[in-house]
Amino acid sequence: MEKKANPRKADGFQNEYLFVLPDKFLVQLENNELFQSLVVTDIGYFPHAAYHFRQRPQGCKTAILIYCSAGSGFYSLNGGEIKTISAGQLAVIPPDTPHKYGASETNPWSIFWVHFRGILFQPWYTIVSQYVPITVSDVFGEKIRELFRQCFTLLKTHWKDEEYFYMCQLVGTILGMTLCAGKESEIQLTTAGSIGLKDTMVFMRKHLHEVITLDDLTKVSRFSPSHLHNLFKNATGHAPIEYFLRIKIEAASQDLYFSDLPVKDIAIAYGIDDPYYFSRLFKKIMGVSPTKYRSQIRG
């Protein structure tokens, strides 16, 4: 029997968030001096985006920033090398550039993304293009996710030019953070032990929905438990398993924001069968219980 092709799609993912600025408003904003440096045309979040794929042989008029928060995917510019994007990495696609990108078939990504244009792009891209794809630290990653969530909250209410300008400035902050993240990534790659540490972090993000042990991590890193402990403490301030639990809970917090799944189901999805343990762990890391966190971020 002939194998059925994968149902590739550009959007339509469960619990996604997608906003596209209508053309008539875009024309109005581009004639407004407030938006000459930066205007956002599209922005969104695609969780667990299985079969996600986009190909634009002629490119598009906007630049695209993609932040992968979980899973992995790929992108290619001008028909060139296919580059992998893993959890915790950023990619940038310049305007008017033929490209394609999509989710991994075996470990589909979750991505925050934005399309934007303006005179800010070229000087920004001249710097950031030296580093892409950029590996983002957890500190920067959490700030980037929070800024995207603030953008979504603004867009879910009735907005005027002032609110949209504020949202564009939030995206501008994200762009500024990518410059710092790029330089930070370059410094980290020159640090002794960073390759094994990076491999271990990538392994963790690929297995957020599973239970992993310190023995699993030492095999990936090829370090002794004590050496791996010291590397993680120096780089993140946390022991390896503690760090893994933190990024697991941070990922779960996104599901609390973007879905209506019961807390128990989210806990199980992240490999935690005991919902009471999940709630205690969540409160320890995030400062509030899962239920309170969901009610706070939704207003």
C-alpha positions in Angstrom: 0.0 0.0 0.0 1.3 3.4 -0.9 2.3 5.5 2.1 0.1 8.5 2.7 1.9 11.9 2.6 2.1 13.9 5.8 -0.7 16.5 6.1 1.6 19.6 6.1 -0.1 22.8 7.1 0.7 26.5 7.7 -1.6 26.9 10.8 -4.7 25.4 12.5 -3.0 23.9 15.5 -4.9 23.1 18.7 -4.7 26.0 21.2 -2.8 28.2 18.8 -2.8 32.0 18.9 -2.8 33.9 15.6 -3.2 37.6 14.9 -2.9 39.2 11.4 -3.2 42.9 11.1 -5.9 43.8 8.4 -4.4 45.5 5.3 -6.5 48.7 5.8 -5.0 49.2 9.3 -1.5 48.4 8.1 -1.8 51.2 5.5 -2.9 53.6 8.2 -0.1 52.6 10.6 2.6 52.9 7.9 1.5 56.5 7.3 1.8 57.2 11.0 5.2 58.4 12.1 5.0 56.4 15.3 5.3 53.2 13.3 8.1 54.1 10.9 10.8 52.3 12.8 8.8 49.1 13.6 5.4 47.8 12.8 4.1 44.3 13.6 2.0 42.7 10.8 1.4 39.2 12.2 2.2 37.5 15.5 1.4 34.2 17.1 2.1 31.0 19.0 1.9 27.5 17.6 2.1 24.8 20.3 3.1 21.2 19.4 2.8 22.2 15.8 2.9 18.7 14.1 3.3 18.9 10.3 3.8 22.7 10.4 5.5 23.8 7.1 5.8 27.0 5.2 7.5 27.6 1.9 7.7 31.0 0.1 9.7 30.8 -3.1 9.6 34.5 -3.5 10.0 35.3 0.2 7.6 37.8 1.9 7.6 41.6 2.5 8.2 41.2 6.2 11.0 39.9 8.3 10.2 36.9 10.5 11.5 36.1 14.0 10.9 32.5 15.2 11.6 31.5 18.8 11.4 27.7 19.4 10.3 27.1 23.0 10.0 23.3 22.8 10.6 20.5 20.3 12.6 21.2 17.1 12.3 22.3 13.5 14.3 23.6 10.6 14.7 26.5 8.2 16.5 27.3 5.0 17.2 30.5 3.1 17.6 30.9 -0.6 17.5 27.2 -1.2 20.7 26.8 0.9 21.7 24.7 3.9 18.9 23.4 6.1 19.5 24.5 9.6 18.0 22.9 12.7 16.3 25.0 15.4 16.0 23.3 18.8 14.2 24.4 21.9 15.7 27.6 23.2 16.9 28.8 19.9 15.9 31.8 17.7 15.9 32.1 13.9 15.5 35.2 11.7 14.3 35.2 8.1 14.9 38.6 6.3 12.3 40.1 4.0 12.2 39.3 0.2 14.3 36.1 0.8 13.1 32.8 -0.5 12.7 30.4 2.4 11.1 27.4 3.9 10.7 26.2 7.5 8.8 23.6 9.4 8.5 21.3 12.4 10.4 18.2 13.0 8.4 15.1 12.1 9.5 13.2 15.2 9.6 16.1 17.8 7.5 18.9 16.4 8.3 22.4 17.7 6.3 24.9 19.7 7.1 28.4 18.4 6.4 32.0 19.2 6.7 34.0 16.0 6.3 37.5 14.6 6.3 39.2 11.2 7.5 42.8 11.2 8.9 45.6 9.0 10.3 49.1 9.4 13.6 51.0 9.2 14.8 49.4 12.4 15.2 46.0 10.6 18.4 46.5 8.6 20.8 47.9 11.2 19.4 45.3 13.7 19.8 42.4 11.2 23.3 43.5 10.3 24.3 42.6 13.9 22.1 39.7 14.7 22.8 37.8 11.4 26.3 37.1 12.8 24.8 34.8 15.5 21.7 33.1 14.0 20.4 30.6 14.9 20.9 32.0 18.4 20.8 29.8 21.5 19.0 31.7 24.2 19.6 31.3 27.9 16.7 30.4 30.1 16.7 33.8 31.6 16.3 35.5 28.2 13.9 32.7 27.1 11.5 33.3 29.9 11.6 37.1 29.3 10.9 36.6 25.6 8.0 34.3 26.3 6.6 36.8 28.8 6.9 39.6 26.3 5.0 37.6 23.7 2.3 36.8 26.2 2.0 40.6 27.0 1.6 41.2 23.2 -1.2 38.6 23.0 -3.0 40.1 26.1 -3.0 43.5 24.4 -4.3 42.1 21.2 -7.2 40.2 22.9 -8.7 43.5 24.0 -10.1 46.4 21.9 -7.0 48.4 20.9 -6.3 51.8 19.4 -3.1 53.1 17.8 -1.6 53.8 21.2 -2.0 50.2 22.4 -0.7 48.8 19.1 2.3 51.1 19.3 3.0 49.7 22.8 2.7 46.2 21.5 5.2 47.0 18.7 7.6 48.4 21.3 7.3 45.1 23.2 8.4 43.3 20.0 11.2 45.9 19.8 12.3 44.8 23.2 12.4 41.2 22.0 14.6 42.3 19.1 16.9 44.1 21.5 17.2 41.0 23.7 18.2 38.9 20.7 21.3 41.0 20.3 22.3 40.4 23.9 21.4 36.7 23.6 23.5 36.4 20.5 26.6 37.8 22.1 25.9 35.8 25.3 25.6 32.6 23.1 28.9 33.4 21.4 30.7 33.8 24.7 29.2 30.5 26.1 30.4 28.6 23.1 34.0 29.5 23.9 33.7 28.3 27.5 35.3 24.9 28.5 32.7 22.2 28.8 30.0 24.3 27.0 29.5 21.7 24.3 28.6 18.9 26.7 26.4 21.4 28.7 24.6 22.5 25.6 24.0 18.9 24.5 22.5 18.2 27.9 20.2 21.2 27.8 19.0 20.3 24.4 18.4 16.7 25.6 16.3 18.1 28.5 14.1 20.3 26.3 13.5 17.4 23.9 12.3 15.2 26.8 10.2 17.7 28.8 7.2 15.3 28.7 9.2 12.5 30.1 11.0 11.5 33.3 14.8 11.6 33.1 17.4 10.8 35.7 20.9 12.2 36.5 22.3 9.0 35.0 20.6 9.8 31.7 22.2 13.3 31.8 25.7 12.1 32.6 25.5 9.7 29.6 24.5 12.6 27.3 27.1 15.0 28.6 29.8 12.4 29.0 30.7 14.1 32.4 30.8 12.6 35.8 27.8 13.5 38.1 29.9 15.9 40.2 31.4 17.7 37.2 28.0 18.0 35.5 26.6 19.3 38.8 29.2 22.0 39.0 28.8 23.0 35.4 25.1 23.5 35.8 25.5 25.3 39.1 27.9 27.8 37.5 25.9 28.3 34.3 22.3 28.3 35.7 22.5 28.5 39.4 20.7 25.1 39.7 21.6 21.5 39.9 20.9 19.5 36.7 17.6 17.8 37.8 16.4 21.0 39.5 17.1 22.9 36.3 15.2 20.2 34.3 12.2 20.6 36.6 12.2 24.3 36.3 12.1 24.3 32.5 9.4 21.6 32.6 7.2 23.8 34.8 7.9 26.9 32.7 6.7 24.9 29.6 3.7 23.7 31.6 2.9 27.3 32.4 2.5 28.0 28.7 -0.1 25.2 28.5 -2.0 26.8 31.4 -2.0 30.1 29.5 -2.9 28.8 26.0 -5.2 25.9 26.8 -8.2 25.0 29.0 -6.8 21.6 29.9 -7.3 20.6 33.5 -4.2 20.9 35.7 -4.2 17.2 36.2 -4.0 16.5 32.5 -1.2 19.1 32.0 0.8 17.4 34.9 0.4 14.0 33.3 1.5 15.4 29.9 4.8 16.5 31.5 5.4 13.1 33.1 4.1 14.0 36.5 1.4 11.5 37.5 0.7 13.0 41.0 -1.2 16.3 40.5 -0.6 17.3 44.1 3.2 17.0 43.6 2.8 19.0 40.4 1.0 21.8 42.2 3.6 21.9 45.0 6.4 22.0 42.4 4.7 24.6 40.3 4.1 26.9 43.4 7.8 26.4 44.5 9.1 27.5 41.1 6.4 30.0 39.9 5.4 31.4 43.3 1.7 30.6 42.9 -0.4 27.5 42.4 -1.3 26.4 38.9 -4.9 27.5 39.3 -4.0 30.9 40.7 -1.4 31.4 37.9 -4.0 30.7 35.3 -6.5 33.1 36.8 -3.9 35.8 37.2 -2.6 35.8 33.6 -6.1 35.7 32.2 -7.2 38.6 34.3 
